[in-house]
Amino acid sequence: MMDAGIPMQDYVVATTVGVDRTLPLLVDLSYSEESSECGVVTIAMAPKSGKITLLNLESRMPLDR
């Protein structure tokens, strides 16, 4: 819709982040990374307003991470 020139108040951008005990954060996971034992967090946000529209944790994650 943005490329078509349709006016919008805001848009949504999203990414998936993997949190592993031994590695730093893994950003924009592949299928094999998502299927592994690491914690998976999906976040979507509207950048103009700064509002988080989705925050989803699909696995257990240690409190220290």
N, CA and C atoms as an extended XYZ file, in Angstrom:
195
Properties=species:S:1:pos:R:3:atomname:S:1:resname:S:1:resid:I:1 pbc="F F F"
N         0.830       -1.184        0.000 N   MET     1
C         0.000        0.000        0.000 CA  MET     1
C         0.878        1.251        0.000 C   MET     1
N         2.000        1.172        0.695 N   MET     2
C         2.898        2.326        0.711 CA  MET     2
C         3.457        2.601       -0.677 C   MET     2
N         3.853        1.539       -1.394 N   ASP     3
C         4.395        1.710       -2.740 CA  ASP     3
C         3.348        2.207       -3.725 C   ASP     3
N         2.081        1.903       -3.459 N   ALA     4
C         1.005        2.330       -4.351 CA  ALA     4
C         0.613        3.791       -4.117 C   ALA     4
N         1.163        4.415       -3.076 N   GLY     5
C         0.852        5.812       -2.808 CA  GLY     5
C        -0.457        6.022       -2.068 C   GLY     5
N        -0.989        4.978       -1.467 N   ILE     6
C        -2.228        5.104       -0.700 CA  ILE     6
C        -1.898        5.744        0.643 C   ILE     6
N        -2.538        6.858        0.998 N   PRO     7
C        -2.215        7.522        2.264 CA  PRO     7
C        -2.611        6.669        3.472 C   PRO     7
N        -1.696        6.577        4.427 N   MET     8
C        -1.933        5.812        5.644 CA  MET     8
C        -1.483        6.651        6.836 C   MET     8
N        -2.140        6.454        7.971 N   GLN     9
C        -1.736        7.172        9.176 CA  GLN     9
C        -0.434        6.626        9.721 C   GLN     9
N        -0.236        5.338        9.660 N   ASP    10
C         0.973        4.687       10.147 CA  ASP    10
C         1.078        3.321        9.480 C   ASP    10
N         2.166        2.648        9.661 N   TYR    11
C         2.377        1.315        9.108 CA  TYR    11
C         3.001        0.455       10.196 C   TYR    11
N         3.099       -0.840        9.954 N   VAL    12
C         3.606       -1.767       10.959 CA  VAL    12
C         4.874       -2.429       10.433 C   VAL    12
N         5.894       -2.469       11.271 N   VAL    13
C         7.103       -3.228       10.972 CA  VAL    13
C         7.257       -4.286       12.058 C   VAL    13
N         7.824       -5.442       11.701 N   ALA    14
C         7.918       -6.533       12.665 CA  ALA    14
C         9.197       -7.323       12.449 C   ALA    14
N         9.628       -8.001       13.504 N   THR    15
C        10.766       -8.911       13.435 CA  THR    15
C        10.630       -9.978       14.497 C   THR    15
N        11.358      -11.052       14.313 N   THR    16
C        11.406      -12.131       15.282 CA  THR    16
C        12.823      -12.190       15.833 C   THR    16
N        12.930      -12.317       17.142 N   VAL    17
C        14.225      -12.350       17.806 CA  VAL    17
C        14.334      -13.645       18.591 C   VAL    17
N        15.461      -14.308       18.468 N   GLY    18
C        15.725      -15.523       19.235 CA  GLY    18
C        16.676      -15.221       20.376 C   GLY    18
N        16.388      -15.761       21.542 N   VAL    19
C        17.231      -15.561       22.710 CA  VAL    19
C        17.757      -16.923       23.135 C   VAL    19
N        19.072      -17.084       23.051 N   ASP    20
C        19.712      -18.344       23.410 CA  ASP    20
C        20.581      -18.107       24.637 C   ASP    20
N        20.868      -19.164       25.380 N   ARG    21
C        21.675      -19.015       26.600 CA  ARG    21
C        23.141      -18.743       26.285 C   ARG    21
N        23.635      -19.228       25.165 N   THR    22
C        25.059      -19.106       24.874 CA  THR    22
C        25.380      -18.041       23.835 C   THR    22
N        24.434      -17.693       22.982 N   LEU    23
C        24.669      -16.729       21.899 CA  LEU    23
C        24.009      -15.394       22.209 C   LEU    23
N        24.463      -14.328       21.555 N   PRO    24
C        23.727      -13.068       21.668 CA  PRO    24
C        22.374      -13.190       20.953 C   PRO    24
N        21.622      -12.124       20.902 N   LEU    25
C        20.316      -12.149       20.246 CA  LEU    25
C        20.447      -12.517       18.772 C   LEU    25
N        19.536      -13.348       18.307 N   LEU    26
C        19.469      -13.725       16.897 CA  LEU    26
C        18.278      -12.992       16.285 C   LEU    26
N        18.519      -12.154       15.290 N   VAL    27
C        17.471      -11.312       14.722 CA  VAL    27
C        16.995      -11.882       13.391 C   VAL    27
N        15.694      -11.795       13.128 N   ASP    28
C        15.062      -12.236       11.884 CA  ASP    28
C        15.385      -13.705       11.623 C   ASP    28
N        14.813      -14.559       12.440 N   LEU    29
C        15.142      -15.982       12.465 CA  LEU    29
C        14.691      -16.735       11.222 C   LEU    29
N        15.472      -17.734       10.853 N   SER    30
C        15.068      -18.674        9.812 CA  SER    30
C        14.205      -19.759       10.464 C   SER    30
N        13.657      -20.651        9.639 N   TYR    31
C        12.799      -21.705       10.177 CA  TYR    31
C        13.575      -22.620       11.122 C   TYR    31
N        14.791      -22.983       10.747 N   SER    32
C        15.577      -23.881       11.603 CA  SER    32
C        15.937      -23.226       12.932 C   SER    32
N        16.187      -21.925       12.922 N   GLU    33
C        16.482      -21.216       14.177 CA  GLU    33
C        15.234      -21.124       15.055 C   GLU    33
N        14.084      -20.880       14.432 N   GLU    34
C        12.836      -20.826       15.197 CA  GLU    34
C        12.477      -22.175       15.794 C   GLU    34
N        12.845      -23.250       15.106 N   SER    35
C        12.523      -24.596       15.570 CA  SER    35
C        13.450      -25.074       16.679 C   SER    35
N        14.545      -24.370       16.900 N   SER    36
C        15.502      -24.789       17.922 CA  SER    36
C        14.947      -24.498       19.313 C   SER    36
N        15.739      -24.756       20.312 N   GLU    37
C        15.304      -24.632       21.706 CA  GLU    37
C        15.409      -23.216       22.261 C   GLU    37
N        15.773      -22.245       21.461 N   CYS    38
C        15.930      -20.890       21.993 CA  CYS    38
C        14.558      -20.230       22.191 C   CYS    38
N        14.515      -19.227       23.046 N   GLY    39
C        13.288      -18.461       23.239 CA  GLY    39
C        13.024      -17.596       22.019 C   GLY    39
N        11.784      -17.503       21.589 N   VAL    40
C        11.429      -16.751       20.387 CA  VAL    40
C        10.462      -15.633       20.761 C   VAL    40
N        10.845      -14.409       20.432 N   VAL    41
C        10.007      -13.241       20.702 CA  VAL    41
C         9.708      -12.558       19.373 C   VAL    41
N         8.428      -12.303       19.102 N   THR    42
C         8.022      -11.555       17.920 CA  THR    42
C         7.503      -10.203       18.381 C   THR    42
N         7.991       -9.158       17.742 N   ILE    43
C         7.536       -7.811       18.096 CA  ILE    43
C         7.167       -7.061       16.818 C   ILE    43
N         6.026       -6.380       16.861 N   ALA    44
C         5.578       -5.539       15.758 CA  ALA    44
C         5.257       -4.172       16.333 C   ALA    44
N         5.624       -3.139       15.593 N   MET    45
C         5.421       -1.792       16.111 CA  MET    45
C         5.091       -0.819       15.000 C   MET    45
N         4.363        0.207       15.362 N   ALA    46
C         4.035        1.289       14.445 CA  ALA    46
C         5.065        2.399       14.684 C   ALA    46
N         6.004        2.612       13.767 N   PRO    47
C         7.126        3.501       14.043 CA  PRO    47
C         6.772        4.977       14.191 C   PRO    47
N         5.781        5.463       13.489 N   LYS    48
C         5.435        6.886       13.621 CA  LYS    48
C         4.899        7.207       15.004 C   LYS    48
N         4.030        6.342       15.508 N   SER    49
C         3.435        6.585       16.825 CA  SER    49
C         4.285        5.995       17.948 C   SER    49
N         5.171        5.041       17.632 N   GLY    50
C         6.002        4.411       18.643 CA  GLY    50
C         5.264        3.374       19.479 C   GLY    50
N         4.082        2.976       19.043 N   LYS    51
C         3.285        2.001       19.792 CA  LYS    51
C         3.621        0.577       19.369 C   LYS    51
N         3.694       -0.315       20.361 N   ILE    52
C         3.884       -1.728       20.091 CA  ILE    52
C         2.514       -2.325       19.795 C   ILE    52
N         2.371       -2.948       18.618 N   THR    53
C         1.083       -3.519       18.233 CA  THR    53
C         1.012       -5.014       18.501 C   THR    53
N         2.165       -5.676       18.639 N   LEU    54
C         2.208       -7.104       18.938 CA  LEU    54
C         3.490       -7.408       19.689 C   LEU    54
N         3.371       -8.166       20.754 N   LEU    55
C         4.520       -8.691       21.483 CA  LEU    55
C         4.161      -10.111       21.868 C   LEU    55
N         4.865      -11.084       21.290 N   ASN    56
C         4.499      -12.476       21.465 CA  ASN    56
C         5.731      -13.279       21.867 C   ASN    56
N         5.648      -13.971       23.001 N   LEU    57
C         6.705      -14.862       23.462 CA  LEU    57
C         6.182      -16.282       23.332 C   LEU    57
N         6.831      -17.096       22.495 N   GLU    58
C         6.329      -18.438       22.200 CA  GLU    58
C         7.005      -19.545       22.993 C   GLU    58
N         7.999      -19.231       23.781 N   SER    59
C         8.731      -20.249       24.512 CA  SER    59
C         9.050      -19.740       25.915 C   SER    59
N         9.496      -20.660       26.734 N   ARG    60
C         9.963      -20.247       28.046 CA  ARG    60
C        11.323      -19.588       27.906 C   ARG    60
N        11.549      -18.588       28.762 N   MET    61
C        12.795      -17.882       28.711 CA  MET    61
C        13.301      -17.670       30.134 C   MET    61
N        14.594      -17.857       30.377 N   PRO    62
C        15.123      -17.621       31.707 CA  PRO    62
C        14.960      -16.153       32.123 C   PRO    62
N        14.712      -15.913       33.388 N   LEU    63
C        14.498      -14.544       33.862 CA  LEU    63
C        15.708      -13.656       33.676 C   LEU    63
N        16.900      -14.219       33.712 N   ASP    64
C        18.102      -13.392       33.561 CA  ASP    64
C        18.309      -12.890       32.140 C   ASP    64
N        17.602      -13.443       31.157 N   ARG    65
C        17.714      -12.980       29.776 CA  ARG    65
C        16.646      -11.955       29.497 C   ARG    65
